[in-house]
Amino acid sequence: MAKFVHSMIRVLDEARSVAFYDRAFGLEVAERLDFDEFTLIYLSNPESSFELELTVNKAQTEPYAPGTGYGHAAFVVEDVDAEHARFQDLGLAPRKLVDLTHQGQVKARFFFVQDPDGYMIEVIGRGGRFG
């Protein structure tokens, strides 16, 4: 059995990305490792042991293109409607709230938001398989 411990994305501006993930999801720097050519920043919160690793390549000056292979990361929240309103108040430009229905049943209520580097993030209301 393997334990899934983190997912990594490349970001252009460390401060901007750390601030976004803190404001949006309460992720704080768990560890920061500075190397000559790059910096690794591990973000986490008490909700999960899973971490988001931000990689800042010091020579990179142009924004990264997320590419066609990346889909999205997802966070589960207690009250998705309240979080959507909070994101709006913070100026994070969340997309509209959506109810995902299957065979007449709501399976999930969610919205998407884009981080400063263009990565899509899904914010899902707690319940069902996302309990």
C-alpha positions as CSV (number, residue, x, y, z in Angstrom):
1,M,0.0,0.0,0.0
2,A,1.3,3.5,-0.8
3,K,0.5,6.8,0.9
4,F,-0.3,9.7,-1.5
5,V,1.6,12.6,0.2
6,H,1.7,15.6,-2.2
7,S,1.0,17.1,-5.6
8,M,3.4,19.6,-7.2
9,I,2.8,22.6,-9.4
10,R,5.3,25.1,-10.8
11,V,4.6,28.7,-9.9
12,L,6.2,31.9,-11.1
13,D,5.8,34.1,-8.0
14,E,6.3,32.5,-4.6
15,A,4.7,35.2,-2.5
16,R,1.7,35.6,-4.7
17,S,1.0,31.8,-4.8
18,V,1.6,31.3,-1.0
19,A,-0.8,34.2,-0.3
20,F,-3.5,32.8,-2.6
21,Y,-3.5,29.3,-1.1
22,D,-3.5,30.8,2.4
23,R,-6.4,33.2,1.7
24,A,-8.4,30.7,-0.3
25,F,-7.8,27.4,1.6
26,G,-5.9,28.1,4.8
27,L,-2.8,26.4,3.5
28,E,0.3,27.5,5.3
29,V,4.0,26.9,4.7
30,A,4.9,23.6,6.4
31,E,8.4,23.7,5.0
32,R,10.5,25.8,2.6
33,L,13.6,24.4,1.0
34,D,15.8,26.9,-0.8
35,F,18.3,25.5,-3.4
36,D,20.6,27.4,-5.8
37,E,18.3,26.9,-8.8
38,F,14.9,26.4,-7.3
39,T,12.8,26.6,-4.1
40,L,10.3,24.0,-2.8
41,I,7.5,25.2,-0.6
42,Y,5.2,22.6,1.0
43,L,1.8,23.9,2.0
44,S,-0.7,22.1,4.3
45,N,-3.4,22.6,6.9
46,P,-4.8,20.6,9.8
47,E,-7.6,19.1,7.7
48,S,-5.3,16.6,5.9
49,S,-1.8,15.3,5.9
50,F,-1.7,15.8,2.1
51,E,0.5,18.7,0.9
52,L,0.7,20.9,-2.1
53,E,4.3,21.4,-3.2
54,L,5.0,24.7,-5.0
55,T,8.2,24.7,-7.1
56,V,9.7,28.0,-8.0
57,N,12.5,27.7,-10.6
58,K,14.6,30.8,-10.1
59,A,15.6,31.2,-13.8
60,Q,11.9,31.2,-14.9
61,T,10.7,34.6,-16.0
62,E,7.7,33.7,-18.2
63,P,4.4,32.3,-16.8
64,Y,4.0,28.5,-17.1
65,A,1.3,27.1,-19.3
66,P,-0.7,24.5,-17.3
67,G,-1.0,22.4,-20.4
68,T,-3.7,20.1,-21.7
69,G,-2.9,17.2,-19.4
70,Y,-3.6,19.1,-16.1
71,G,-7.2,18.9,-14.9
72,H,-7.7,20.4,-11.5
73,A,-7.1,20.0,-7.8
74,A,-10.0,19.8,-5.4
75,F,-10.7,20.9,-1.9
76,V,-13.8,19.9,0.2
77,V,-15.4,22.6,2.4
78,E,-18.2,22.4,5.0
79,D,-20.4,25.1,3.4
80,V,-19.8,25.6,-0.3
81,D,-22.2,28.5,-0.6
82,A,-20.5,30.4,2.2
83,E,-17.1,29.7,0.7
84,H,-18.2,30.9,-2.7
85,A,-19.4,34.2,-1.1
86,R,-16.1,34.4,0.9
87,F,-14.1,33.9,-2.3
88,Q,-16.1,36.7,-4.0
89,D,-15.5,39.0,-1.0
90,L,-11.7,38.3,-1.3
91,G,-11.7,39.2,-5.0
92,L,-10.7,35.6,-6.0
93,A,-13.2,35.5,-8.9
94,P,-14.8,32.2,-8.3
95,R,-16.9,30.7,-11.1
96,K,-20.6,30.0,-10.7
97,L,-21.8,27.4,-8.2
98,V,-22.9,24.2,-10.0
99,D,-25.0,21.2,-8.9
100,L,-23.7,18.0,-10.5
101,T,-26.7,15.7,-10.9
102,H,-26.8,12.0,-11.9
103,Q,-30.0,10.1,-12.5
104,G,-32.0,12.9,-10.8
105,Q,-29.8,13.1,-7.7
106,V,-27.4,15.9,-6.7
107,K,-24.0,14.2,-6.3
108,A,-22.0,17.3,-5.7
109,R,-22.3,21.1,-5.4
110,F,-19.1,22.9,-6.4
111,F,-17.4,25.9,-8.0
112,F,-14.0,26.4,-9.7
113,V,-11.4,29.1,-9.0
114,Q,-8.2,29.8,-10.9
115,D,-4.9,30.3,-9.0
116,P,-2.4,33.1,-9.9
117,D,-0.6,30.7,-12.3
118,G,-3.8,29.6,-14.2
119,Y,-4.3,26.3,-12.4
120,M,-7.9,25.3,-11.9
121,I,-9.1,24.4,-8.4
122,E,-12.5,22.8,-7.6
123,V,-14.2,23.6,-4.3
124,I,-16.7,21.0,-3.4
125,G,-19.3,21.0,-0.6
126,R,-18.9,18.2,2.0
127,G,-21.2,15.3,1.6
128,G,-21.6,12.0,-0.1
129,R,-18.3,10.6,-1.4
130,F,-16.8,13.9,-0.5
131,G,-17.6,13.6,3.2
